[in-house]
């Protein structure tokens, strides 16, 4: 590990050492804070000794996390160097995009079936605005119109579940398209097949991604566009 740390400055990598220190600091602070809160030690009631223990835990974790992150990124760089030959044509990128899109969608379908017809969360109260024609600025108008349209389709065919299914598939395709574009962009920039595959599987299998893709909250689509 020490050799890896020493060789870091001699290697041309896509993540700087300062960035890794920041990542290690944020990660260590988050883990330590979560541990203390999980064990019933809120900061407002901590004694001076407990605060010192908290600070010591953070200080010990930061260099350990820095070593771990450095090791991970050095491995990724080695893979990238071995696989530097990568397709750069638009046709190749289009094929990569479509394969990534299909993998993500296929991995999300079982999650959708488990929550069939979908996750109708708190934001669908906006449907009332759509039906009454009395819109407010509390929710984004585009999302309100999309929810109302999907609900009206289900109501027209006497099956509200159809409206939920329609909304879920629209949102799933949008989010899968955004994630596929991100993976394709990383594939072109980093040129590492292993890193690309790991990124695809994160978007496809990590539960938060699939569950939020099925949720009718306004945050999902707008966060995807912002990213």
N, C-alpha and C positions, 0 to 999 in steps of 0.2 A: 504493500500500500504506500509506503514512504517513497519507493522508486516511482510509482505512478504520480505521486504529488510532485516530485522533482522534475519529472519529464513533462509535466503539464505545460510549462512555459516554453518548452522547446517544440511543441506540437501546434499545428494550425487547426484549431477546432472551431465549431460553430457556436459554442457557448463560452463566454469569458470566465476567468477565475473569479472576478468580482461578482458576476451574476450568480455563480454557484455559492459564494459566501452569503449573498442575500437570500437565495433559496434555502440554504441551510439554516439561516437565522430565523426566517419566517416559519419553516417547518418545525424547528426546535421549540420556538415560542408557542406555536399552536398545540403541539403535542403536550408540552408541560402544562400549559393553561388548561387544556381539556382534562388532563389527569387530575389536577388539583380540584377542578370544579366537580368532576365525577365522584370524587371522594369527599364531597361535602366541605370543601375549604374555600368559601368565597373570599375574595380579596379584601372586602371591606371589614371583615372580622379577623383577618390574619394578624398574628403577632409579628414582632420584628424578627424573631428567630425563624418563623415559617417563611417570611419574605426572603430571608437570606438563603434558605434551603431552595426556594423556588428559583432564585437567581442563579444559584450554583448548578442546579439541574439544567437550566438553559445554557449556561456557559460550557458545561461538559458535553451537552448534546451537539452544540454547533460544530465543533471540529470533527466529531464523529460523523455527522451528517455530511459535512463537506467532503470527507474522505469517501463516503459511500457514493455521493453524487459524482465525484470526480472519477471514481472507478467505473461507474455506469456509463458516463459520457465518453471515457477513453475507449471502452469496449465498442460503443456505437461508432466512434470514429474509425476504429480498426475495421469494422464491418463495412463502413462506407468506402474506405480505401480499397478494400478487396473487390467491391462491387461498383467501382467508379464508372464502369461502362454501363450506361443506362440509356434507354430510348429517349430521344429528345423530340421526335417528330410529333406533330399535332395528332396524327392518326394514333400513335402509340399512347399519347396522353388521353385521348378520347376512349380508347379501349380500357385503359387503367381506371378512368373515371366510372365507366359503366360497370365494370367488374366490382369495383368498390361499392358502388350504389346497390347492386344486387345482393352482395354479401350482407350489407347492413340491413336491408329490407328483409331478407330471408331470416336473419337472426332475430328481428323484431316481431315477425309474424307469430311465433309461439307465445310471446309475451302478450300480444294483442288478444290471442285466443284465450289466454288465462284470465284476462280482464274483460272478455267479451260482454257487451259490444264496445266498451271503452271506459275511460275514466272521466265521468261528467262531474267536474270539480265545482268550486264556489263561483268562479267567474261566469258560468252560464246564466247567472241572474240577469245578464245583459240582454238575454233573449226577450225579456219583458219590454225593454226599451225598443227593440226591433219591432215587436208586435204592436206596440202603442204608437210608434213613430215619434217618441219623445226621447231624443238622445241627449246624453250629457257628456261632458269632457272628462269625467272621472275615469272612464275606460277608453282606450283607443278606438276611434270610430271604425277603422278597417276591421279590427277583430270583432267588434259588435256586429257588423254587417255580415262577416263570414259565419259567425255562430248562428245568427238569425236565418241566414240563407240555408244552412245545413238543417236547422230545425224545421224550417218551413217545408223543405223537401220531404223529410220524414213525416210531417203532419199531413202533407198532401196525399201520401200513399198510406195513410192510417197506420204508420209504424214509426214511432219516435226513435226507436233504436236505429233505424236506417239513417236518420240524421246524424246520430252519434258516430256511426260507422263511417259515413261520408266525411265528417270533420276529421276523424282520426286518420283516415287514409290521406287526406289532403295534407295534414300536418306531418305525418310520417314521411311522405314523399318529399316535402320541403326540407325537413331536417336531415333526411338521409342524403339529399342532394347537396346540402351545405357541408355535411361531414365528408362526403365523398370528394368534394372540391378541395377541402382542407387537406385530406390525405394525398390527393393527387399533387397539390402544390408542394407538400413536404417531400414527396417522392422525387419531384423535379429539382428541389433545392438541395436536399441532403444526399440524394442518390444512394440510398442504402435500403436494400430490399427488406432486411430484417427489421429496421426501424419502421418502415412503411407498414409491414405486416402487423407489428405490435400496435401501431396507431389505429389501424383498421379494426383490430379485435377489441381495442379499448372502446371505440365508438359503438361497435356492434354488440358487445357482450356486457359491458359495464351496466348494471341494472338502472342506475339513475338516468342514463341516456335513453333507454328504451321506454321506461315508465313515463318520463317527462314528455316523450314524443307522443304518448297516448293521452296526455292530460290536456284539458281544455282551458288551461290558464293562459292569459295573454302573454306571460313572460317568455314562454317557450319560443314562439316564432320570432318575436322581436329581439330576443337575445341571440338567436341564430343569425338574423340579418346583421346585427351589430358586430358579431364576431367575424 
